[in-house]
Amino acid sequence: MKTVYDLTRHHTSLKVICGNCSNSAVLNNRFLARRFGMMKALSDLQFVCRLCRSQRYRVRLAPDHLGEKAPLRMQWYRGVYEKYQD
C-alpha cells in the first residue's frame, strides 16, 4: 500500500505506534483522506506523539473496523424496519 487511496480501497486503517513511549493510535482512512488528500503517499505522512512529542514512530496496517465507531443497533437492522413500515 502506497497511498491513502489504497487504504480506502482495501478497507484498512493505519495504526501509528510511538517509538519513544508506548502510545498508539488507529487513524481512520477517511480522516487521513480529509486531512492529507487521497493521493498522499503513506511514506510522506509525518506524525508526532501527543504524549511525549516524539517524532519516532512505527506504522502498521489495521482492519478498518478498529478505526470506525461501532454502528448503532438501528443501523444493523435498517433494511428490516423499512420493509415492515410499508
PDB file of N, CA, C and O in Angstrom:
ATOM      1  N   MET A   1       0.839  -1.161   0.000  1.00  0.00           N
ATOM      2  CA  MET A   1       0.000   0.000   0.000  1.00  0.00           C
ATOM      3  C   MET A   1       0.887   1.227   0.000  1.00  0.00           C
ATOM      4  O   MET A   1       1.778   1.385   0.834  1.00  0.00           O
ATOM      5  N   LYS A   2       0.613   2.082  -0.957  1.00  0.00           N
ATOM      6  CA  LYS A   2       1.473   3.242  -1.105  1.00  0.00           C
ATOM      7  C   LYS A   2       0.781   4.562  -0.789  1.00  0.00           C
ATOM      8  O   LYS A   2       1.427   5.499  -0.321  1.00  0.00           O
ATOM      9  N   THR A   3      -0.528   4.648  -1.038  1.00  0.00           N
ATOM     10  CA  THR A   3      -1.230   5.919  -0.853  1.00  0.00           C
ATOM     11  C   THR A   3      -2.417   5.748   0.098  1.00  0.00           C
ATOM     12  O   THR A   3      -2.788   4.632   0.461  1.00  0.00           O
ATOM     13  N   VAL A   4      -2.999   6.882   0.488  1.00  0.00           N
ATOM     14  CA  VAL A   4      -4.192   6.867   1.324  1.00  0.00           C
ATOM     15  C   VAL A   4      -5.349   6.234   0.554  1.00  0.00           C
ATOM     16  O   VAL A   4      -6.206   5.583   1.152  1.00  0.00           O
ATOM     17  N   TYR A   5      -5.382   6.415  -0.750  1.00  0.00           N
ATOM     18  CA  TYR A   5      -6.421   5.801  -1.577  1.00  0.00           C
ATOM     19  C   TYR A   5      -6.376   4.276  -1.467  1.00  0.00           C
ATOM     20  O   TYR A   5      -7.424   3.630  -1.436  1.00  0.00           O
ATOM     21  N   ASP A   6      -5.188   3.702  -1.408  1.00  0.00           N
ATOM     22  CA  ASP A   6      -5.057   2.249  -1.258  1.00  0.00           C
ATOM     23  C   ASP A   6      -5.641   1.778   0.076  1.00  0.00           C
ATOM     24  O   ASP A   6      -6.232   0.701   0.145  1.00  0.00           O
ATOM     25  N   LEU A   7      -5.479   2.573   1.129  1.00  0.00           N
ATOM     26  CA  LEU A   7      -6.089   2.223   2.415  1.00  0.00           C
ATOM     27  C   LEU A   7      -7.603   2.172   2.303  1.00  0.00           C
ATOM     28  O   LEU A   7      -8.239   1.250   2.814  1.00  0.00           O
ATOM     29  N   THR A   8      -8.174   3.156   1.637  1.00  0.00           N
ATOM     30  CA  THR A   8      -9.619   3.209   1.468  1.00  0.00           C
ATOM     31  C   THR A   8     -10.101   2.042   0.616  1.00  0.00           C
ATOM     32  O   THR A   8     -11.113   1.414   0.926  1.00  0.00           O
ATOM     33  N   ARG A   9      -9.386   1.763  -0.436  1.00  0.00           N
ATOM     34  CA  ARG A   9      -9.784   0.697  -1.356  1.00  0.00           C
ATOM     35  C   ARG A   9      -9.758  -0.668  -0.692  1.00  0.00           C
ATOM     36  O   ARG A   9     -10.594  -1.516  -1.004  1.00  0.00           O
ATOM     37  N   HIS A  10      -8.826  -0.899   0.210  1.00  0.00           N
ATOM     38  CA  HIS A  10      -8.692  -2.198   0.877  1.00  0.00           C
ATOM     39  C   HIS A  10      -9.368  -2.237   2.249  1.00  0.00           C
ATOM     40  O   HIS A  10      -9.217  -3.211   2.986  1.00  0.00           O
ATOM     41  N   HIS A  11     -10.114  -1.178   2.597  1.00  0.00           N
ATOM     42  CA  HIS A  11     -10.817  -1.097   3.889  1.00  0.00           C
ATOM     43  C   HIS A  11      -9.863  -1.326   5.053  1.00  0.00           C
ATOM     44  O   HIS A  11     -10.091  -2.188   5.902  1.00  0.00           O
ATOM     45  N   THR A  12      -8.802  -0.546   5.078  1.00  0.00           N
ATOM     46  CA  THR A  12      -7.762  -0.684   6.090  1.00  0.00           C
ATOM     47  C   THR A  12      -7.517   0.653   6.773  1.00  0.00           C
ATOM     48  O   THR A  12      -7.562   1.700   6.127  1.00  0.00           O
ATOM     49  N   SER A  13      -7.260   0.623   8.058  1.00  0.00           N
ATOM     50  CA  SER A  13      -6.873   1.819   8.804  1.00  0.00           C
ATOM     51  C   SER A  13      -5.380   1.764   9.092  1.00  0.00           C
ATOM     52  O   SER A  13      -4.729   0.747   8.851  1.00  0.00           O
ATOM     53  N   LEU A  14      -4.847   2.851   9.604  1.00  0.00           N
ATOM     54  CA  LEU A  14      -3.418   2.948   9.873  1.00  0.00           C
ATOM     55  C   LEU A  14      -3.195   3.034  11.373  1.00  0.00           C
ATOM     56  O   LEU A  14      -3.768   3.902  12.032  1.00  0.00           O
ATOM     57  N   LYS A  15      -2.375   2.151  11.923  1.00  0.00           N
ATOM     58  CA  LYS A  15      -2.046   2.196  13.344  1.00  0.00           C
ATOM     59  C   LYS A  15      -0.650   2.777  13.482  1.00  0.00           C
ATOM     60  O   LYS A  15       0.311   2.262  12.912  1.00  0.00           O
ATOM     61  N   VAL A  16      -0.551   3.856  14.246  1.00  0.00           N
ATOM     62  CA  VAL A  16       0.724   4.547  14.460  1.00  0.00           C
ATOM     63  C   VAL A  16       1.142   4.303  15.900  1.00  0.00           C
ATOM     64  O   VAL A  16       0.377   4.575  16.825  1.00  0.00           O
ATOM     65  N   ILE A  17       2.359   3.787  16.093  1.00  0.00           N
ATOM     66  CA  ILE A  17       2.881   3.453  17.419  1.00  0.00           C
ATOM     67  C   ILE A  17       4.118   4.303  17.670  1.00  0.00           C
ATOM     68  O   ILE A  17       5.040   4.330  16.854  1.00  0.00           O
ATOM     69  N   CYS A  18       4.130   4.995  18.802  1.00  0.00           N
ATOM     70  CA  CYS A  18       5.270   5.832  19.158  1.00  0.00           C
ATOM     71  C   CYS A  18       6.475   4.953  19.488  1.00  0.00           C
ATOM     72  O   CYS A  18       6.333   3.930  20.156  1.00  0.00           O
ATOM     73  N   GLY A  19       7.651   5.347  19.024  1.00  0.00           N
ATOM     74  CA  GLY A  19       8.871   4.608  19.304  1.00  0.00           C
ATOM     75  C   GLY A  19       9.492   4.976  20.638  1.00  0.00           C
ATOM     76  O   GLY A  19      10.327   4.235  21.155  1.00  0.00           O
ATOM     77  N   ASN A  20       9.097   6.113  21.204  1.00  0.00           N
ATOM     78  CA  ASN A  20       9.673   6.585  22.458  1.00  0.00           C
ATOM     79  C   ASN A  20       8.883   6.075  23.665  1.00  0.00           C
ATOM     80  O   ASN A  20       9.460   5.537  24.610  1.00  0.00           O
ATOM     81  N   CYS A  21       7.568   6.247  23.626  1.00  0.00           N
ATOM     82  CA  CYS A  21       6.697   5.714  24.671  1.00  0.00           C
ATOM     83  C   CYS A  21       5.793   4.668  24.020  1.00  0.00           C
ATOM     84  O   CYS A  21       5.933   4.393  22.828  1.00  0.00           O
ATOM     85  N   SER A  22       4.890   4.095  24.763  1.00  0.00           N
ATOM     86  CA  SER A  22       4.053   3.032  24.202  1.00  0.00           C
ATOM     87  C   SER A  22       2.696   3.546  23.711  1.00  0.00           C
ATOM     88  O   SER A  22       1.756   2.761  23.591  1.00  0.00           O
ATOM     89  N   ASN A  23       2.578   4.828  23.430  1.00  0.00           N
ATOM     90  CA  ASN A  23       1.330   5.399  22.945  1.00  0.00           C
ATOM     91  C   ASN A  23       1.064   4.930  21.515  1.00  0.00           C
ATOM     92  O   ASN A  23       1.982   4.845  20.700  1.00  0.00           O
ATOM     93  N   SER A  24      -0.201   4.628  21.221  1.00  0.00           N
ATOM     94  CA  SER A  24      -0.560   4.240  19.860  1.00  0.00           C
ATOM     95  C   SER A  24      -1.932   4.796  19.523  1.00  0.00           C
ATOM     96  O   SER A  24      -2.731   5.085  20.414  1.00  0.00           O
ATOM     97  N   ALA A  25      -2.202   4.944  18.225  1.00  0.00           N
ATOM     98  CA  ALA A  25      -3.490   5.450  17.765  1.00  0.00           C
ATOM     99  C   ALA A  25      -3.826   4.779  16.447  1.00  0.00           C
ATOM    100  O   ALA A  25      -2.945   4.505  15.633  1.00  0.00           O
ATOM    101  N   VAL A  26      -5.112   4.518  16.244  1.00  0.00           N
ATOM    102  CA  VAL A  26      -5.596   3.977  14.977  1.00  0.00           C
ATOM    103  C   VAL A  26      -6.264   5.121  14.231  1.00  0.00           C
ATOM    104  O   VAL A  26      -7.225   5.716  14.717  1.00  0.00           O
ATOM    105  N   LEU A  27      -5.745   5.424  13.042  1.00  0.00           N
ATOM    106  CA  LEU A  27      -6.267   6.525  12.245  1.00  0.00           C
ATOM    107  C   LEU A  27      -7.124   5.972  11.121  1.00  0.00           C
ATOM    108  O   LEU A  27      -6.689   5.116  10.351  1.00  0.00           O
ATOM    109  N   ASN A  28      -8.337   6.469  11.041  1.00  0.00           N
ATOM    110  CA  ASN A  28      -9.287   6.047  10.033  1.00  0.00           C
ATOM    111  C   ASN A  28      -8.835   6.526   8.656  1.00  0.00           C
ATOM    112  O   ASN A  28      -8.248   7.602   8.536  1.00  0.00           O
ATOM    113  N   ASN A  29      -9.103   5.740   7.623  1.00  0.00           N
ATOM    114  CA  ASN A  29      -8.706   6.145   6.274  1.00  0.00           C
ATOM    115  C   ASN A  29      -9.492   7.378   5.807  1.00  0.00           C
ATOM    116  O   ASN A  29      -8.979   8.160   5.007  1.00  0.00           O
ATOM    117  N   ARG A  30     -10.713   7.562   6.286  1.00  0.00           N
ATOM    118  CA  ARG A  30     -11.484   8.759   5.919  1.00  0.00           C
ATOM    119  C   ARG A  30     -10.866  10.013   6.531  1.00  0.00           C
ATOM    120  O   ARG A  30     -10.821  11.062   5.890  1.00  0.00           O
ATOM    121  N   PHE A  31     -10.393   9.906   7.763  1.00  0.00           N
ATOM    122  CA  PHE A  31      -9.725  11.034   8.407  1.00  0.00           C
ATOM    123  C   PHE A  31      -8.460  11.410   7.646  1.00  0.00           C
ATOM    124  O   PHE A  31      -8.205  12.590   7.407  1.00  0.00           O
ATOM    125  N   LEU A  32      -7.671  10.413   7.267  1.00  0.00           N
ATOM    126  CA  LEU A  32      -6.439  10.686   6.524  1.00  0.00           C
ATOM    127  C   LEU A  32      -6.734  11.304   5.165  1.00  0.00           C
ATOM    128  O   LEU A  32      -6.013  12.199   4.722  1.00  0.00           O
ATOM    129  N   ALA A  33      -7.788  10.837   4.497  1.00  0.00           N
ATOM    130  CA  ALA A  33      -8.150  11.393   3.193  1.00  0.00           C
ATOM    131  C   ALA A  33      -8.606  12.837   3.321  1.00  0.00           C
ATOM    132  O   ALA A  33      -8.256  13.675   2.490  1.00  0.00           O
ATOM    133  N   ARG A  34      -9.381  13.135   4.350  1.00  0.00           N
ATOM    134  CA  ARG A  34      -9.855  14.502   4.566  1.00  0.00           C
ATOM    135  C   ARG A  34      -8.702  15.429   4.927  1.00  0.00           C
ATOM    136  O   ARG A  34      -8.659  16.581   4.493  1.00  0.00           O
ATOM    137  N   ARG A  35      -7.773  14.921   5.721  1.00  0.00           N
ATOM    138  CA  ARG A  35      -6.686  15.763   6.225  1.00  0.00           C
ATOM    139  C   ARG A  35      -5.552  15.962   5.218  1.00  0.00           C
ATOM    140  O   ARG A  35      -5.033  17.069   5.074  1.00  0.00           O
ATOM    141  N   PHE A  36      -5.167  14.882   4.518  1.00  0.00           N
ATOM    142  CA  PHE A  36      -3.997  14.942   3.640  1.00  0.00           C
ATOM    143  C   PHE A  36      -4.316  14.793   2.158  1.00  0.00           C
ATOM    144  O   PHE A  36      -3.502  15.174   1.317  1.00  0.00           O
ATOM    145  N   GLY A  37      -5.475  14.250   1.820  1.00  0.00           N
ATOM    146  CA  GLY A  37      -5.814  14.010   0.418  1.00  0.00           C
ATOM    147  C   GLY A  37      -5.618  12.535   0.067  1.00  0.00           C
ATOM    148  O   GLY A  37      -4.826  11.833   0.694  1.00  0.00           O
ATOM    149  N   MET A  38      -6.349  12.086  -0.937  1.00  0.00           N
ATOM    150  CA  MET A  38      -6.340  10.667  -1.295  1.00  0.00           C
ATOM    151  C   MET A  38      -5.021  10.211  -1.920  1.00  0.00           C
ATOM    152  O   MET A  38      -4.626   9.058  -1.743  1.00  0.00           O
ATOM    153  N   MET A  39      -4.350  11.074  -2.629  1.00  0.00           N
ATOM    154  CA  MET A  39      -3.154  10.657  -3.358  1.00  0.00           C
ATOM    155  C   MET A  39      -1.860  10.881  -2.577  1.00  0.00           C
ATOM    156  O   MET A  39      -0.773  10.745  -3.139  1.00  0.00           O
ATOM    157  N   LYS A  40      -1.959  11.217  -1.310  1.00  0.00           N
ATOM    158  CA  LYS A  40      -0.775  11.416  -0.470  1.00  0.00           C
ATOM    159  C   LYS A  40      -0.118  10.066  -0.184  1.00  0.00           C
ATOM    160  O   LYS A  40      -0.799   9.117   0.205  1.00  0.00           O
ATOM    161  N   ALA A  41       1.171   9.977  -0.371  1.00  0.00           N
ATOM    162  CA  ALA A  41       1.908   8.737  -0.108  1.00  0.00           C
ATOM    163  C   ALA A  41       2.021   8.512   1.396  1.00  0.00           C
ATOM    164  O   ALA A  41       2.217   9.455   2.163  1.00  0.00           O
ATOM    165  N   LEU A  42       1.895   7.258   1.805  1.00  0.00           N
ATOM    166  CA  LEU A  42       1.990   6.935   3.232  1.00  0.00           C
ATOM    167  C   LEU A  42       3.371   7.228   3.791  1.00  0.00           C
ATOM    168  O   LEU A  42       3.512   7.546   4.972  1.00  0.00           O
ATOM    169  N   SER A  43       4.378   7.123   2.960  1.00  0.00           N
ATOM    170  CA  SER A  43       5.742   7.402   3.428  1.00  0.00           C
ATOM    171  C   SER A  43       5.977   8.891   3.669  1.00  0.00           C
ATOM    172  O   SER A  43       6.915   9.256   4.377  1.00  0.00           O
ATOM    173  N   ASP A  44       5.140   9.757   3.091  1.00  0.00           N
ATOM    174  CA  ASP A  44       5.279  11.208   3.271  1.00  0.00           C
ATOM    175  C   ASP A  44       4.544  11.732   4.501  1.00  0.00           C
ATOM    176  O   ASP A  44       4.748  12.881   4.890  1.00  0.00           O
ATOM    177  N   LEU A  45       3.705  10.924   5.113  1.00  0.00           N
ATOM    178  CA  LEU A  45       2.964  11.369   6.287  1.00  0.00           C
ATOM    179  C   LEU A  45       3.899  11.465   7.491  1.00  0.00           C
ATOM    180  O   LEU A  45       4.698  10.563   7.743  1.00  0.00           O
ATOM    181  N   GLN A  46       3.789  12.562   8.227  1.00  0.00           N
ATOM    182  CA  GLN A  46       4.605  12.779   9.418  1.00  0.00           C
ATOM    183  C   GLN A  46       3.690  12.823  10.639  1.00  0.00           C
ATOM    184  O   GLN A  46       2.665  13.503  10.621  1.00  0.00           O
ATOM    185  N   PHE A  47       4.049  12.109  11.690  1.00  0.00           N
ATOM    186  CA  PHE A  47       3.242  12.047  12.898  1.00  0.00           C
ATOM    187  C   PHE A  47       4.073  12.475  14.099  1.00  0.00           C
ATOM    188  O   PHE A  47       5.288  12.277  14.129  1.00  0.00           O
ATOM    189  N   VAL A  48       3.401  13.070  15.099  1.00  0.00           N
ATOM    190  CA  VAL A  48       4.031  13.493  16.346  1.00  0.00           C
ATOM    191  C   VAL A  48       3.198  12.909  17.483  1.00  0.00           C
ATOM    192  O   VAL A  48       1.971  13.003  17.469  1.00  0.00           O
ATOM    193  N   CYS A  49       3.859  12.310  18.459  1.00  0.00           N
ATOM    194  CA  CYS A  49       3.172  11.720  19.603  1.00  0.00           C
ATOM    195  C   CYS A  49       2.552  12.825  20.454  1.00  0.00           C
ATOM    196  O   CYS A  49       3.190  13.849  20.700  1.00  0.00           O
ATOM    197  N   ARG A  50       1.326  12.626  20.900  1.00  0.00           N
ATOM    198  CA  ARG A  50       0.645  13.624  21.737  1.00  0.00           C
ATOM    199  C   ARG A  50       1.161  13.631  23.165  1.00  0.00           C
ATOM    200  O   ARG A  50       1.050  14.643  23.857  1.00  0.00           O
ATOM    201  N   LEU A  51       1.724  12.517  23.617  1.00  0.00           N
ATOM    202  CA  LEU A  51       2.189  12.445  24.999  1.00  0.00           C
ATOM    203  C   LEU A  51       3.606  12.978  25.169  1.00  0.00           C
ATOM    204  O   LEU A  51       3.859  13.823  26.028  1.00  0.00           O
ATOM    205  N   CYS A  52       4.526  12.485  24.351  1.00  0.00           N
ATOM    206  CA  CYS A  52       5.939  12.845  24.566  1.00  0.00           C
ATOM    207  C   CYS A  52       6.514  13.754  23.474  1.00  0.00           C
ATOM    208  O   CYS A  52       7.683  14.135  23.531  1.00  0.00           O
ATOM    209  N   ARG A  53       5.693  14.096  22.486  1.00  0.00           N
ATOM    210  CA  ARG A  53       6.109  14.982  21.382  1.00  0.00           C
ATOM    211  C   ARG A  53       7.258  14.417  20.548  1.00  0.00           C
ATOM    212  O   ARG A  53       7.972  15.174  19.891  1.00  0.00           O
ATOM    213  N   SER A  54       7.442  13.117  20.567  1.00  0.00           N
ATOM    214  CA  SER A  54       8.487  12.478  19.769  1.00  0.00           C
ATOM    215  C   SER A  54       7.999  12.272  18.341  1.00  0.00           C
ATOM    216  O   SER A  54       6.804  12.098  18.103  1.00  0.00           O
ATOM    217  N   GLN A  55       8.927  12.293  17.399  1.00  0.00           N
ATOM    218  CA  GLN A  55       8.585  12.047  16.006  1.00  0.00           C
ATOM    219  C   GLN A  55       9.087  10.685  15.535  1.00  0.00           C
ATOM    220  O   GLN A  55       9.127  10.412  14.335  1.00  0.00           O
ATOM    221  N   ARG A  56       9.468   9.834  16.482  1.00  0.00           N
ATOM    222  CA  ARG A  56       9.859   8.459  16.155  1.00  0.00           C
ATOM    223  C   ARG A  56       8.618   7.585  16.249  1.00  0.00           C
ATOM    224  O   ARG A  56       7.986   7.521  17.303  1.00  0.00           O
ATOM    225  N   TYR A  57       8.266   6.919  15.176  1.00  0.00           N
ATOM    226  CA  TYR A  57       7.041   6.127  15.182  1.00  0.00           C
ATOM    227  C   TYR A  57       7.170   4.943  14.220  1.00  0.00           C
ATOM    228  O   TYR A  57       8.014   4.926  13.324  1.00  0.00           O
ATOM    229  N   ARG A  58       6.304   3.963  14.442  1.00  0.00           N
ATOM    230  CA  ARG A  58       6.155   2.824  13.528  1.00  0.00           C
ATOM    231  C   ARG A  58       4.732   2.860  13.000  1.00  0.00           C
ATOM    232  O   ARG A  58       3.815   3.305  13.690  1.00  0.00           O
ATOM    233  N   VAL A  59       4.554   2.389  11.773  1.00  0.00           N
ATOM    234  CA  VAL A  59       3.239   2.383  11.150  1.00  0.00           C
ATOM    235  C   VAL A  59       2.879   0.944  10.807  1.00  0.00           C
ATOM    236  O   VAL A  59       3.680   0.213  10.223  1.00  0.00           O
ATOM    237  N   ARG A  60       1.665   0.546  11.177  1.00  0.00           N
ATOM    238  CA  ARG A  60       1.155  -0.789  10.839  1.00  0.00           C
ATOM    239  C   ARG A  60      -0.237  -0.657  10.258  1.00  0.00           C
ATOM    240  O   ARG A  60      -0.931   0.329  10.506  1.00  0.00           O
ATOM    241  N   LEU A  61      -0.642  -1.644   9.487  1.00  0.00           N
ATOM    242  CA  LEU A  61      -1.984  -1.676   8.934  1.00  0.00           C
ATOM    243  C   LEU A  61      -2.911  -2.370   9.922  1.00  0.00           C
ATOM    244  O   LEU A  61      -2.528  -3.350  10.560  1.00  0.00           O
ATOM    245  N   ALA A  62      -4.126  -1.860  10.046  1.00  0.00           N
ATOM    246  CA  ALA A  62      -5.114  -2.430  10.969  1.00  0.00           C
ATOM    247  C   ALA A  62      -6.433  -2.589  10.222  1.00  0.00           C
ATOM    248  O   ALA A  62      -6.708  -1.836   9.288  1.00  0.00           O
ATOM    249  N   PRO A  63      -7.249  -3.560  10.622  1.00  0.00           N
ATOM    250  CA  PRO A  63      -8.571  -3.700   9.985  1.00  0.00           C
ATOM    251  C   PRO A  63      -9.391  -2.430  10.160  1.00  0.00           C
ATOM    252  O   PRO A  63      -9.238  -1.721  11.155  1.00  0.00           O
ATOM    253  N   ASP A  64     -10.253  -2.144   9.203  1.00  0.00           N
ATOM    254  CA  ASP A  64     -10.996  -0.881   9.184  1.00  0.00           C
ATOM    255  C   ASP A  64     -11.930  -0.735  10.376  1.00  0.00           C
ATOM    256  O   ASP A  64     -12.159   0.388  10.824  1.00  0.00           O
ATOM    257  N   HIS A  65     -12.474  -1.816  10.902  1.00  0.00           N
ATOM    258  CA  HIS A  65     -13.435  -1.686  11.995  1.00  0.00           C
ATOM    259  C   HIS A  65     -12.791  -1.155  13.271  1.00  0.00           C
ATOM    260  O   HIS A  65     -13.507  -0.700  14.163  1.00  0.00           O
ATOM    261  N   LEU A  66     -11.465  -1.196  13.388  1.00  0.00           N
ATOM    262  CA  LEU A  66     -10.809  -0.615  14.562  1.00  0.00           C
ATOM    263  C   LEU A  66     -10.795   0.905  14.504  1.00  0.00           C
ATOM    264  O   LEU A  66     -10.739   1.557  15.547  1.00  0.00           O
ATOM    265  N   GLY A  67     -10.845   1.482  13.313  1.00  0.00           N
ATOM    266  CA  GLY A  67     -10.840   2.931  13.168  1.00  0.00           C
ATOM    267  C   GLY A  67     -12.214   3.547  13.104  1.00  0.00           C
ATOM    268  O   GLY A  67     -12.334   4.772  13.141  1.00  0.00           O
ATOM    269  N   GLU A  68     -13.264   2.738  13.009  1.00  0.00           N
ATOM    270  CA  GLU A  68     -14.640   3.216  12.917  1.00  0.00           C
ATOM    271  C   GLU A  68     -15.348   3.057  14.255  1.00  0.00           C
ATOM    272  O   GLU A  68     -15.004   2.178  15.045  1.00  0.00           O
ATOM    273  N   LYS A  69     -16.327   3.899  14.505  1.00  0.00           N
ATOM    274  CA  LYS A  69     -17.184   3.719  15.668  1.00  0.00           C
ATOM    275  C   LYS A  69     -18.127   2.556  15.386  1.00  0.00           C
ATOM    276  O   LYS A  69     -18.491   2.307  14.237  1.00  0.00           O
ATOM    277  N   ALA A  70     -18.513   1.860  16.419  1.00  0.00           N
ATOM    278  CA  ALA A  70     -19.452   0.751  16.241  1.00  0.00           C
ATOM    279  C   ALA A  70     -20.809   1.298  15.815  1.00  0.00           C
ATOM    280  O   ALA A  70     -21.269   2.294  16.372  1.00  0.00           O
ATOM    281  N   PRO A  71     -21.462   0.664  14.832  1.00  0.00           N
ATOM    282  CA  PRO A  71     -22.763   1.170  14.391  1.00  0.00           C
ATOM    283  C   PRO A  71     -23.833   0.958  15.456  1.00  0.00           C
ATOM    284  O   PRO A  71     -23.737   0.054  16.285  1.00  0.00           O
ATOM    285  N   LEU A  72     -24.843   1.802  15.416  1.00  0.00           N
ATOM    286  CA  LEU A  72     -25.955   1.658  16.330  1.00  0.00           C
ATOM    287  C   LEU A  72     -26.769   0.422  15.964  1.00  0.00           C
ATOM    288  O   LEU A  72     -26.721  -0.038  14.823  1.00  0.00           O
ATOM    289  N   ARG A  73     -27.500  -0.105  16.905  1.00  0.00           N
ATOM    290  CA  ARG A  73     -28.295  -1.302  16.649  1.00  0.00           C
ATOM    291  C   ARG A  73     -29.320  -1.046  15.530  1.00  0.00           C
ATOM    292  O   ARG A  73     -29.617  -1.942  14.739  1.00  0.00           O
ATOM    293  N   MET A  74     -29.848   0.165  15.472  1.00  0.00           N
ATOM    294  CA  MET A  74     -30.814   0.516  14.431  1.00  0.00           C
ATOM    295  C   MET A  74     -30.177   0.449  13.050  1.00  0.00           C
ATOM    296  O   MET A  74     -30.854   0.086  12.088  1.00  0.00           O
ATOM    297  N   GLN A  75     -28.902   0.786  12.922  1.00  0.00           N
ATOM    298  CA  GLN A  75     -28.232   0.738  11.623  1.00  0.00           C
ATOM    299  C   GLN A  75     -28.049  -0.691  11.141  1.00  0.00           C
ATOM    300  O   GLN A  75     -28.074  -0.937   9.935  1.00  0.00           O
ATOM    301  N   TRP A  76     -27.865  -1.636  12.050  1.00  0.00           N
ATOM    302  CA  TRP A  76     -27.691  -3.030  11.632  1.00  0.00           C
ATOM    303  C   TRP A  76     -28.961  -3.554  10.982  1.00  0.00           C
ATOM    304  O   TRP A  76     -28.896  -4.274   9.986  1.00  0.00           O
ATOM    305  N   TYR A  77     -30.122  -3.200  11.538  1.00  0.00           N
ATOM    306  CA  TYR A  77     -31.385  -3.767  11.077  1.00  0.00           C
ATOM    307  C   TYR A  77     -32.207  -2.756  10.281  1.00  0.00           C
ATOM    308  O   TYR A  77     -33.432  -2.861  10.235  1.00  0.00           O
ATOM    309  N   ARG A  78     -31.568  -1.803   9.671  1.00  0.00           N
ATOM    310  CA  ARG A  78     -32.264  -0.731   8.982  1.00  0.00           C
ATOM    311  C   ARG A  78     -33.167  -1.265   7.877  1.00  0.00           C
ATOM    312  O   ARG A  78     -34.312  -0.827   7.772  1.00  0.00           O
ATOM    313  N   GLY A  79     -32.700  -2.183   7.059  1.00  0.00           N
ATOM    314  CA  GLY A  79     -33.493  -2.705   5.960  1.00  0.00           C
ATOM    315  C   GLY A  79     -34.731  -3.453   6.439  1.00  0.00           C
ATOM    316  O   GLY A  79     -35.778  -3.398   5.794  1.00  0.00           O
ATOM    317  N   VAL A  80     -34.618  -4.143   7.554  1.00  0.00           N
ATOM    318  CA  VAL A  80     -35.748  -4.908   8.098  1.00  0.00           C
ATOM    319  C   VAL A  80     -36.849  -3.973   8.551  1.00  0.00           C
ATOM    320  O   VAL A  80     -38.020  -4.224   8.268  1.00  0.00           O
ATOM    321  N   TYR A  81     -36.501  -2.886   9.257  1.00  0.00           N
ATOM    322  CA  TYR A  81     -37.504  -1.961   9.741  1.00  0.00           C
ATOM    323  C   TYR A  81     -38.219  -1.252   8.594  1.00  0.00           C
ATOM    324  O   TYR A  81     -39.427  -1.027   8.663  1.00  0.00           O
ATOM    325  N   GLU A  82     -37.482  -0.897   7.538  1.00  0.00           N
ATOM    326  CA  GLU A  82     -38.093  -0.228   6.410  1.00  0.00           C
ATOM    327  C   GLU A  82     -39.106  -1.122   5.700  1.00  0.00           C
ATOM    328  O   GLU A  82     -40.123  -0.630   5.210  1.00  0.00           O
ATOM    329  N   LYS A  83     -38.843  -2.438   5.635  1.00  0.00           N
ATOM    330  CA  LYS A  83     -39.763  -3.360   4.963  1.00  0.00           C
ATOM    331  C   LYS A  83     -41.071  -3.462   5.733  1.00  0.00           C
ATOM    332  O   LYS A  83     -42.137  -3.542   5.123  1.00  0.00           O
ATOM    333  N   TYR A  84     -41.011  -3.462   7.066  1.00  0.00           N
ATOM    334  CA  TYR A  84     -42.229  -3.597   7.867  1.00  0.00           C
ATOM    335  C   TYR A  84     -43.028  -2.310   7.950  1.00  0.00           C
ATOM    336  O   TYR A  84     -44.212  -2.351   8.284  1.00  0.00           O
ATOM    337  N   GLN A  85     -42.409  -1.148   7.652  1.00  0.00           N
ATOM    338  CA  GLN A  85     -43.132   0.106   7.702  1.00  0.00           C
ATOM    339  C   GLN A  85     -44.065   0.280   6.509  1.00  0.00           C
ATOM    340  O   GLN A  85     -45.014   1.059   6.595  1.00  0.00           O
ATOM    341  N   ASP A  86     -43.833  -0.405   5.418  1.00  0.00           N
ATOM    342  CA  ASP A  86     -44.668  -0.261   4.206  1.00  0.00           C
ATOM    343  C   ASP A  86     -46.054  -0.782   4.369  1.00  0.00           C
ATOM    344  O   ASP A  86     -46.851  -0.721   3.432  1.00  0.00           O
TER     345      ASP A  86
END
